[in-house]
Amino acid sequence: MFWLILGCGGPSAPPPPDPDACFSEAQRLLTATPGDPAARAPLDCACDGGRPIACTTLAAWARDGTNQDPNLLQAAELFERACDLGDGWGCASLGLAYLEGRGVTVDTDRGLALQIQGCEVPKMASAKGCSNAGKNLLTGRWGTQDPLRAVALLERGCKLQDETSCMQLQIAKRPDAYIEAMRPLCASGDLKSCGNLGSMLPLGSEERDEALNKACAGGISLACRTLEAAAGNQAVKAAP
């Protein structure tokens, strides 16, 4: 005789949530009300389930203080999760965090590498990542200058319909003409042109330092940050 025993071991566990359903619900909520705090739970579910856009959305919330206190460490961790899932914006945003020390220790080499990765991922490339990485390598702002690589990155960004990449690409392809155009403007006292001139000249050149210092002294904050970043990067590389 056979006995059928029902319910042995108690009720079965509920099925795990469907990440795609979670992401669809988050999209519905955010489309109706941008920044809707009710979207956090489905975004958490979708991010945990491997949906990178959900992770980058949560990262941006943590960075900007949307529906929570700003938390740059949490933002960096979420951008890293998205990057690991192949999201170019996640990589590029994590790269910026490392370049500027937002929630992580400054590491310019890693930051530049992540921005380049964000541009070059095969399926979810970040056009903004291409623009930033290309410009940084073109100008040597973070202590590394590679004009040829910059052109390749800006070309990719331009193909992704990023207007800034297209504009920077024209400069990158004719750097000598751009430098010659900036020199007389800088000499005439146009401080922004001094900053532009300095950023395009080779790292370590006396003319570059003079132009950037002139722009910085005149209140061009980007020139000051470029000088500070280059000095900091040189100090790190010179350390034993």
Buried (B, 14 or more C-beta within 10 A) or exposed (E): EEEEEEEEEEEEEEEEBEBEEBBEBBBEBBEEEEEBEBBBBBBBBBBBBEBBBBBBBBBBBBBEEBBEEEBBEBBBBBBBBBBBBBBBBBBBBBBBBBBBBBBBEBBBBBBBBBBBBBBBBEEBBBBBBBBBBBBBBBBBBBBBBBBEBBBBBBBBBBEBEBEBBBEBBEBBEEBEEBBEBBBEBBEEEBBBBBBBBBBBBEBEEEBBBBBBBBBBEBEBEBBBBBBEBBEBBEEEEEEE
